[in-house]
Amino acid sequence: LLWLGEAYPAVLRPDEKGRAAFDGHTFYLPYPDAARNRPAVAALYRGMAPAYLKARAAYFAGEMGLAPKSVKVTGAKARWGSCSGKNALCFAWRLALTPPACVDYVAVHELCHMKEHNHSPAFWREVAAQLPDYASRRALLAEFGRRIALQDWEPDLKEEP
């Protein structure tokens, strides 16, 4: 299973409450069949993702001198992240399956929308000012998007931003 772009082994460890676990080295699955484990693993990911995603958004917000109205982690299926017109940021928990370079790219991308609420050349200059290598990060995100789709978490996840 993936976590921050790294593949970790998964082993069976029955849990009477049906919970999956991760110790930083191994995922522990409560059931012997994959279909029953999917909700348990998704719940684990949803529990693990917010701390990391919010911390990276906070780090870059500080670097950029920005203060989002809020930062939430959601089950969004159509995108990796979003920035509302009122500067509230949202990130899909699935983003935490991608490498840190991708997480940072999406965090910066959404924070830049606080300055430019569009994808104009001025917006991309803002992104490039923070992450000069954003194009390679974006390509890596697209690669992981395809890989995550093959795992069938959400096959309709868009590759944008």
C-alpha positions as CSV (number, residue, x, y, z in Angstrom):
1,L,0.0,0.0,0.0
2,L,1.1,3.6,-0.7
3,W,1.9,6.2,1.8
4,L,3.6,9.5,0.8
5,G,4.6,7.8,-2.5
6,E,6.3,4.8,-1.0
7,A,5.0,1.3,-1.2
8,Y,4.8,-0.6,2.1
9,P,4.0,-4.2,2.7
10,A,0.6,-5.2,4.0
11,V,0.1,-8.2,6.3
12,L,-2.9,-9.8,7.9
13,R,-3.4,-8.9,11.5
14,P,-6.9,-9.6,12.5
15,D,-8.6,-6.9,14.5
16,E,-11.9,-7.5,16.2
17,K,-13.1,-4.0,15.4
18,G,-12.0,-4.3,11.7
19,R,-9.4,-1.5,11.9
20,A,-6.3,-1.3,9.7
21,A,-3.1,0.1,11.1
22,F,0.3,1.4,10.0
23,D,3.4,1.5,12.1
24,G,5.6,3.4,9.6
25,H,7.0,0.2,8.1
26,T,4.0,-2.1,7.5
27,F,0.3,-1.8,7.0
28,Y,-1.8,-4.3,9.1
29,L,-5.0,-5.5,7.5
30,P,-7.9,-6.8,9.6
31,Y,-9.4,-9.2,7.1
32,P,-8.0,-11.9,4.7
33,D,-9.8,-10.6,1.7
34,A,-9.0,-7.3,-0.1
35,A,-12.6,-6.2,-0.6
36,R,-13.3,-6.2,3.1
37,N,-10.1,-4.4,3.8
38,R,-10.7,-1.5,1.4
39,P,-13.0,0.5,3.8
40,A,-10.7,-0.1,6.8
41,V,-7.6,1.1,4.8
42,A,-9.5,4.1,3.5
43,A,-10.5,5.0,7.0
44,L,-6.9,4.7,8.1
45,Y,-5.8,6.9,5.3
46,R,-8.5,9.5,6.1
47,G,-7.2,9.5,9.7
48,M,-3.5,9.8,8.8
49,A,-3.7,12.3,5.9
50,P,-4.9,15.5,7.6
51,A,-1.9,16.0,9.9
52,Y,0.6,15.7,7.1
53,L,-1.4,17.7,4.4
54,K,-2.3,20.5,6.8
55,A,1.3,20.8,8.0
56,R,2.6,21.1,4.5
57,A,0.0,23.7,3.6
58,A,0.8,25.6,6.8
59,Y,4.5,25.5,6.0
60,F,4.1,27.0,2.6
61,A,1.5,29.5,3.7
62,G,4.1,30.8,6.2
63,E,6.8,30.8,3.5
64,M,4.5,32.8,1.2
65,G,3.1,35.1,3.8
66,L,-0.5,33.9,3.3
67,A,-3.2,32.9,5.8
68,P,-5.9,30.6,4.4
69,K,-9.3,31.0,5.9
70,S,-9.3,27.3,6.6
71,V,-7.6,24.1,5.5
72,K,-9.6,20.9,5.3
73,V,-9.0,17.4,4.1
74,T,-11.9,15.8,2.3
75,G,-12.9,12.8,0.4
76,A,-13.0,14.8,-2.8
77,K,-13.1,12.5,-5.8
78,A,-12.7,15.0,-8.7
79,R,-9.5,16.9,-7.7
80,W,-6.4,16.8,-5.6
81,G,-7.1,20.2,-4.0
82,S,-9.1,23.4,-4.3
83,C,-9.2,27.0,-3.1
84,S,-12.5,28.8,-2.7
85,G,-13.2,32.4,-3.5
86,K,-12.9,33.1,0.2
87,N,-9.4,31.4,0.4
88,A,-10.5,28.2,2.1
89,L,-8.3,25.3,1.0
90,C,-9.3,21.7,0.6
91,F,-7.2,18.7,-0.1
92,A,-8.2,15.2,-1.0
93,W,-7.0,12.6,1.5
94,R,-5.7,10.6,-1.5
95,L,-3.1,13.2,-2.0
96,A,-1.2,11.7,1.0
97,L,-0.6,8.6,-1.2
98,T,1.6,10.6,-3.5
99,P,5.2,11.6,-2.8
100,P,6.0,14.7,-0.7
101,A,7.1,16.6,-3.9
102,C,3.5,16.2,-5.2
103,V,1.9,17.2,-1.9
104,D,4.0,20.3,-1.8
105,Y,3.2,21.1,-5.4
106,V,-0.6,20.9,-4.7
107,A,-0.2,22.9,-1.5
108,V,1.6,25.7,-3.4
109,H,-0.8,25.5,-6.3
110,E,-3.8,26.0,-4.1
111,L,-2.1,28.7,-2.0
112,C,-1.2,30.6,-5.2
113,H,-4.9,30.7,-6.0
114,M,-5.2,33.0,-3.0
115,K,-3.2,35.5,-5.1
116,E,-4.6,34.6,-8.6
117,H,-7.9,32.8,-8.7
118,N,-7.3,31.4,-12.2
119,H,-4.7,29.6,-14.2
120,S,-3.3,32.7,-16.0
121,P,0.3,33.3,-16.8
122,A,0.5,35.4,-13.6
123,F,-0.7,32.4,-11.6
124,W,1.9,30.1,-13.0
125,R,4.6,32.7,-12.3
126,E,3.5,32.6,-8.7
127,V,3.8,28.8,-8.6
128,A,7.2,28.9,-10.3
129,A,8.5,31.5,-7.8
130,Q,7.9,29.0,-5.0
131,L,8.7,25.8,-6.9
132,P,10.8,26.3,-10.0
133,D,10.5,22.6,-10.7
134,Y,6.7,22.6,-10.6
135,A,6.4,21.0,-14.0
136,S,8.2,17.9,-13.0
137,R,6.2,17.7,-9.8
138,R,3.0,18.1,-11.8
139,A,4.1,15.3,-14.1
140,L,4.9,13.1,-11.1
141,L,1.5,13.8,-9.7
142,A,-0.1,12.7,-12.9
143,E,1.9,9.5,-12.8
144,F,0.7,8.8,-9.2
145,G,-2.8,9.7,-10.2
146,R,-2.8,6.9,-12.7
147,R,-1.2,4.5,-10.2
148,I,-3.8,5.4,-7.6
149,A,-6.6,5.0,-10.1
150,L,-5.3,1.5,-10.9
151,Q,-5.6,0.7,-7.2
152,D,-9.3,1.6,-7.8
153,W,-9.5,4.1,-4.9
154,E,-11.2,6.6,-7.2
155,P,-10.7,5.9,-10.9
156,D,-12.2,9.4,-11.9
157,L,-9.6,11.5,-10.0
158,K,-8.5,14.3,-12.3
159,E,-4.8,14.9,-12.8
160,E,-5.2,18.7,-12.3
161,P,-3.9,20.9,-10.7
